[in-house]
């Protein structure tokens, strides 16, 4: 009864958040001829796979949706208070991301610092930051508030940017975020943390409102603002869940929740910096796992004669399957450091083997072409 009552309070605000997110996203698409000069994302670019100019300011729909959901939460409730603080903390990441979406001139460094600033502000406002990771010696340092705050800020900034890294195909990043939020809600349900359950489900509803426009045809993109906003939101909920439930939820399990985008980002940095011709880790390329799956599985084997938008949309479900792999470990063993680390290792190995398989397929297709 307590669980049902706690969850039932979430539905009015969730429906408002979903509706507002959907309607604002639809409005952006219908009015693109008025703002397109500033907001359209051209299809030219090594890392781009869409074929027509598309608005990339979907982050506005997400922000409006979550603000609307916040306004419909019970006034003075703990969840409304925390969500309000999270929205305030999101401002630097959202603002710099939106500026990049419109001007295309904000540097990678400036955007990274903005997401780190959002993590720091949110930690200070909410009072939740990473104060332990169950590693002797490291925990002594993290117990010092300044170090814990800095660590949290960098972790949140890193996860926000990692979501942006996997935002490559219609519905990919949005679907991954929905899976991450549902995973957080499931773990929170297991430990009776109703506040995190409801905040996570609000994030799901707002993201779904956007996805109804974004997937499958890609009428609207998340853009940097949307990707940073969602990545920041997931990261802060993960920090809050672990710190509110220190016995039942390991911080490492929260890393597993964000496993796919984090692994993709770290592997991309490694890949770019170890090439014979070294590249800046922030330079876009078309060698992400999702890019290889699109070219070598979807376009070559599954849907070789389908329209471009269908091949684009078909890539995301395949990546959602892999994205769920690390999350399973967090759901089954949220409190077990040993099992979480073992599952993290398994997830990394699975990623590397899958990536190498894509490279082998590329060599095979090139030989057949000759």
Phi, psi and omega per residue, in radians:
X1 nan -0.720 -3.126
X2 -1.123 -0.731 3.134
X3 -1.131 -0.790 -3.135
X4 -1.082 -0.717 -3.133
X5 -1.157 -0.721 -3.118
X6 -1.121 -0.710 -3.119
X7 -1.285 -0.602 -3.071
X8 -1.125 -0.487 3.132
X9 -1.194 -0.259 -3.052
X10 -1.504 -0.386 -2.957
X11 -1.174 -0.745 3.114
X12 -1.009 -0.812 -3.142
X13 -1.199 -0.599 3.113
X14 -1.136 -0.751 3.134
X15 -1.165 -0.661 3.089
X16 -1.137 -0.764 3.131
X17 -1.081 -0.786 3.122
X18 -1.083 -0.818 -3.101
X19 -1.104 -0.792 -3.127
X20 -1.151 -0.731 3.104
X21 -1.053 -0.800 3.133
X22 -1.098 -0.817 -3.073
X23 -1.180 -0.697 3.105
X24 -1.171 -0.716 3.093
X25 -1.070 -0.751 3.115
X26 -1.106 -0.727 3.122
X27 -1.075 -0.734 3.131
X28 -1.055 -0.746 -3.126
X29 -1.171 -0.763 -3.085
X30 -1.211 -0.401 -3.097
X31 -1.882 0.315 -3.039
X32 -1.121 -0.419 3.120
X33 -1.171 -0.351 3.123
X34 -1.517 -0.643 -3.082
X35 -1.967 -0.002 -3.038
X36 -1.009 -0.528 3.132
X37 -0.984 -0.520 -3.125
X38 -1.766 -0.515 -2.901
X39 -1.918 -0.190 -3.083
X40 -1.304 2.448 3.089
X41 -1.752 2.000 -3.108
X42 -1.224 2.614 -3.120
X43 -1.321 -0.170 3.138
X44 -1.314 2.321 3.125
X45 2.636 2.459 -3.025
X46 -1.093 -0.516 -3.073
X47 -1.736 0.173 -3.027
X48 -1.844 2.477 -3.083
X49 -2.253 0.167 3.037
X50 -1.575 2.845 -2.995
X51 -1.993 -0.223 3.118
X52 -2.262 2.616 3.095
X53 -1.006 2.330 -3.018
X54 -2.370 2.419 3.082
X55 -1.040 2.419 -3.115
X56 -2.076 0.563 -3.123
X57 -1.992 0.618 3.104
X58 -1.078 -0.346 3.097
X59 -1.026 -0.518 3.114
X60 -1.098 -0.754 3.115
X61 -1.064 -0.714 3.136
X62 -1.149 -0.774 -3.133
X63 -1.113 -0.788 3.126
X64 -1.100 -0.727 3.132
X65 -1.067 -0.756 -3.111
X66 -1.274 -0.599 3.067
X67 -1.140 -0.723 3.102
X68 -1.104 -0.734 3.110
X69 -1.088 -0.718 3.103
X70 -1.034 -0.711 -3.088
X71 -1.190 -0.327 -3.134
X72 -1.744 0.027 3.035
X73 -1.333 2.700 3.117
X74 -0.964 2.209 -3.077
X75 -1.070 2.267 3.114
X76 1.477 -0.051 -3.135
X77 -1.264 2.763 -3.128
X78 -1.071 -0.702 -3.115
X79 -1.204 -0.625 3.080
X80 -1.169 -0.697 3.128
X81 -1.075 -0.851 -3.109
X82 -1.159 -0.720 3.135
X83 -1.117 -0.680 3.086
X84 -1.060 -0.725 3.116
X85 -1.164 -0.674 3.103
X86 -1.129 -0.672 3.104
X87 -1.132 -0.702 3.084
X88 -1.102 -0.769 -3.136
X89 -1.107 -0.476 -3.093
X90 -1.281 -0.227 -2.984
X91 -0.966 -0.857 -3.131
X92 -1.061 -0.812 -3.133
X93 -1.082 -0.770 -3.121
X94 -1.166 -0.769 -3.082
X95 -1.132 -0.799 -3.138
X96 -1.215 -0.624 3.084
X97 -1.131 -0.743 3.135
X98 -1.172 -0.660 3.089
X99 -1.065 -0.698 3.081
X100 -1.162 -0.706 3.138
X101 -1.054 -0.581 -3.072
X102 -1.604 -0.762 -3.047
X103 -1.672 -0.455 -3.051
X104 1.046 0.481 -3.055
X105 -2.222 0.119 -3.137
X106 -1.515 2.233 -3.049
X107 -1.202 2.746 3.091
X108 -1.039 -0.718 -3.129
X109 -1.085 -0.749 -3.131
X110 -1.126 -0.706 -3.140
X111 -1.215 -0.652 3.087
X112 -1.110 -0.777 3.114
X113 -1.098 -0.609 3.119
X114 -1.146 -0.723 3.118
X115 -1.205 -0.618 3.064
X116 -1.127 -0.728 3.102
X117 -1.060 -0.699 3.097
X118 -1.075 -0.735 3.096
X119 -1.082 -0.722 3.138
X120 -1.148 -0.804 -3.128
X121 -1.090 -0.776 -3.124
X122 -1.107 -0.717 3.122
X123 -1.097 -0.740 3.128
X124 -1.171 -0.727 -3.096
X125 -1.216 -0.760 -3.066
X126 -1.477 -0.415 -3.083
X127 1.448 0.181 3.121
X128 -1.959 2.099 2.999
X129 -2.556 2.882 -3.078
X130 -1.268 1.956 -3.124
X131 -1.928 -0.012 3.075
X132 -2.840 2.647 3.037
X133 -2.359 0.277 3.108
X134 1.084 0.596 3.068
X135 -2.139 2.040 -3.116
X136 -0.965 2.426 -3.112
X137 1.560 -0.919 3.100
X138 -1.132 -0.673 -3.139
X139 -1.113 -0.563 3.105
X140 -1.122 -0.654 3.119
X141 -1.259 -0.777 -3.108
X142 -1.166 -0.414 3.102
X143 -1.154 -0.360 3.038
X144 -1.367 2.091 -2.996
X145 -0.918 -0.811 -3.124
X146 -1.032 -0.713 -3.136
X147 -1.225 -0.739 3.099
X148 -1.064 -0.693 3.120
X149 -1.147 -0.771 3.141
X150 -1.134 -0.755 3.116
X151 -1.034 -0.793 -3.134
X152 -1.104 -0.751 -3.137
X153 -1.034 -0.779 3.141
X154 -1.207 -0.654 3.124
X155 -1.119 -0.788 3.137
X156 -1.130 -0.765 3.111
X157 -1.079 -0.690 3.122
X158 -1.126 -0.762 -3.137
X159 -1.194 -0.691 3.096
X160 -1.031 -0.749 3.128
X161 -1.254 -0.534 3.131
X162 -1.186 -0.598 3.058
X163 -1.128 -0.643 3.085
X164 -1.142 -0.597 3.128
X165 -1.088 -0.701 -3.077
X166 -1.553 0.115 3.115
X167 -1.466 1.289 -3.031
X168 -2.050 -0.315 -3.093
X169 -2.418 2.843 -3.112
X170 -0.966 2.114 3.064
X171 1.383 -0.088 -3.036
X172 -1.127 -1.056 -3.101
X173 -1.139 -0.740 3.131
X174 -1.066 -0.739 3.104
X175 -1.144 -0.700 3.099
X176 -1.099 -0.728 3.121
X177 -1.099 -0.740 3.096
X178 -1.028 -0.770 3.112
X179 -1.092 -0.740 -3.138
X180 -1.121 -0.753 -3.138
X181 -1.177 -0.674 3.079
X182 -1.139 -0.627 3.086
X183 -1.140 -0.774 3.083
X184 -1.067 -0.728 3.129
X185 -1.114 -0.671 3.134
X186 -1.144 -0.790 3.118
X187 -1.129 -0.739 3.115
X188 -1.083 -0.650 3.087
X189 -1.103 -0.674 -3.137
X190 -1.137 -0.516 -3.100
X191 -1.860 0.202 3.089
X192 1.054 0.643 3.073
X193 -1.697 1.495 -3.001
X194 -1.204 -0.486 3.118
X195 -1.119 -0.830 3.139
X196 -1.174 -0.656 3.074
X197 -0.941 -0.878 -3.039
X198 -1.237 -0.673 3.095
X199 -1.145 -0.664 3.111
X200 -1.153 -0.750 -3.134
X201 -1.197 -0.553 3.024
X202 -1.093 -0.730 3.089
X203 -1.086 -0.680 3.096
X204 -1.081 -0.826 -3.076
X205 -1.110 -0.739 3.139
X206 -1.152 -0.711 3.125
X207 -1.156 -0.666 3.096
X208 -1.105 -0.667 3.082
X209 -0.999 -0.722 3.077
X210 -1.202 -0.725 -3.075
X211 -1.120 -0.493 3.100
X212 -1.052 -0.463 3.101
X213 -1.663 -0.602 -3.076
X214 -1.360 -0.584 -3.007
X215 -2.110 2.331 0.199
X216 -1.710 -0.214 -2.966
X217 -1.565 -0.118 3.054
X218 1.182 0.838 3.124
X219 -1.264 -0.319 -3.100
X220 -2.612 2.446 3.138
X221 -1.860 2.702 3.057
X222 -1.049 -0.749 -3.016
X223 1.249 3.060 3.124
X224 -1.115 -0.709 -3.123
X225 -1.045 -0.794 -3.127
X226 -1.169 -0.756 -3.129
X227 -1.145 -0.781 3.113
X228 -1.111 -0.744 -3.111
X229 -1.051 -0.850 -3.132
X230 -1.202 -0.742 3.134
X231 -1.089 -0.742 3.074
X232 -1.058 -0.778 -3.089
X233 -1.109 -0.800 3.101
X234 -1.066 -0.802 -3.090
X235 -1.078 -0.758 -3.120
X236 -1.207 -0.647 3.068
X237 -1.119 -0.653 3.106
X238 -1.121 -0.770 3.094
X239 -1.069 -0.807 -3.120
X240 -1.103 -0.720 -3.130
X241 -1.105 -0.768 -3.137
X242 -1.182 -0.732 -3.085
X243 -1.313 -0.496 3.103
X244 -1.370 -0.323 -3.088
X245 -2.343 1.123 -2.975
X246 -1.126 -0.447 -3.123
X247 -1.460 -0.657 -2.995
X248 -1.669 -0.252 -3.075
X249 -2.326 2.064 3.101
X250 -1.437 2.454 3.035
X251 -1.001 -0.504 3.126
X252 -1.203 -0.524 3.059
X253 -1.135 -0.586 3.101
X254 -1.196 -0.547 3.030
X255 -1.136 -0.668 3.090
X256 -1.098 -0.656 3.123
X257 -0.986 -0.686 -3.131
X258 -1.693 0.358 -2.961
X259 -0.995 -0.880 -3.056
X260 -1.046 -0.969 -3.130
X261 -1.105 -0.584 3.131
X262 -1.190 -0.796 3.119
X263 -1.087 -0.759 3.117
X264 -1.030 -0.759 -3.103
X265 -1.186 -0.824 -3.125
X266 -1.123 -0.687 3.111
X267 -1.179 -0.627 3.125
X268 -1.150 -0.728 3.087
X269 -1.077 -0.808 3.109
X270 -1.048 -0.796 -3.095
X271 -1.098 -0.739 -3.076
X272 -1.288 -0.551 -3.079
X273 -1.566 -0.144 -3.121
X274 -1.920 0.048 3.052
X275 -1.177 2.781 3.074
X276 -1.035 -0.754 2.994
X277 -1.735 1.708 -3.030
X278 -1.161 2.440 3.130
X279 -1.973 2.664 2.999
X280 -1.060 2.279 -3.124
X281 -0.979 -0.396 -3.134
X282 -1.595 0.022 -3.116
X283 -1.358 2.242 3.127
X284 -1.125 2.588 3.018
X285 -2.620 3.105 -3.112
X286 -1.967 0.577 -3.094
X287 -2.004 0.291 3.020
X288 -1.179 2.788 -3.141
X289 -1.010 -0.743 -3.116
X290 -1.138 -0.556 3.094
X291 -1.175 -0.723 3.129
X292 -1.180 -0.700 3.103
X293 -1.074 -0.703 3.122
X294 -1.083 -0.837 -3.042
X295 -1.325 -0.661 -2.931
X296 -1.825 -0.262 3.090
X297 -1.961 -1.002 -3.072
X298 -1.223 -0.907 -3.050
X299 -1.311 -0.517 -3.084
X300 -1.621 -0.629 -2.976
X301 -2.022 -0.791 -3.020
X302 -1.441 -0.887 -3.042
X303 -2.335 1.042 -3.051
X304 -1.146 -0.428 -3.083
X305 -1.932 0.138 -3.124
X306 -1.376 2.740 3.040
X307 -1.017 2.748 -3.065
X308 -1.017 -0.710 -3.082
X309 -1.157 -0.564 3.116
X310 -1.223 -0.714 3.088
X311 -1.145 -0.672 3.084
X312 -1.049 -0.885 -3.086
X313 -1.171 -0.557 -3.104
X314 -1.244 -0.326 -3.137
X315 -1.223 -0.664 -3.027
X316 -1.071 -0.838 3.134
X317 -1.006 -0.612 3.102
X318 -1.112 -0.696 3.133
X319 -1.309 -0.533 3.071
X320 -1.055 -0.632 -3.136
X321 -1.072 -0.838 3.109
X322 -1.137 -0.704 -3.104
X323 -1.009 -0.539 -3.120
X324 -1.295 -0.333 -3.068
X325 -1.057 -0.946 3.109
X326 -1.073 -0.612 -3.096
X327 -1.110 -0.535 3.140
X328 -1.055 -0.683 3.110
X329 -1.107 -0.663 3.121
X330 -1.182 -0.622 -3.135
X331 -1.242 -0.750 -3.049
X332 -1.373 -0.625 -3.056
X333 -2.321 1.019 -3.064
X334 -1.134 -0.419 -3.069
X335 -1.743 -0.179 -3.009
X336 -1.679 1.878 -3.136
X337 -1.080 -0.755 -3.103
X338 -1.085 -0.839 -3.123
X339 -1.190 -0.650 3.127
X340 -1.120 -0.775 3.139
X341 -1.156 -0.663 3.101
X342 -1.118 -0.736 -3.138
X343 -1.225 -0.563 3.064
X344 -1.117 -0.760 3.081
X345 -1.068 -0.737 3.106
X346 -1.077 -0.721 -3.128
X347 -1.133 -0.689 3.113
X348 -1.142 -0.800 3.126
X349 -1.060 -0.747 3.132
X350 -1.067 -0.709 3.117
X351 -1.107 -0.856 -3.078
X352 -1.100 -0.744 3.139
X353 -1.133 -0.705 3.111
X354 -1.142 -0.719 3.124
X355 -1.093 -0.792 3.136
X356 -1.103 -0.626 3.089
X357 -1.075 -0.674 3.093
X358 -1.146 -0.635 3.100
X359 -1.157 -0.708 3.104
X360 -1.086 -0.737 3.101
X361 -1.078 -0.655 3.125
X362 -1.103 -0.761 3.102
X363 -1.101 -0.723 -3.141
X364 -1.062 -0.800 -3.119
X365 -1.177 -0.651 3.125
X366 -1.135 -0.677 3.131
X367 -1.165 -0.691 3.134
X368 -1.155 -0.609 -3.130
X369 -1.154 -0.478 3.140
X370 -1.616 nan nan
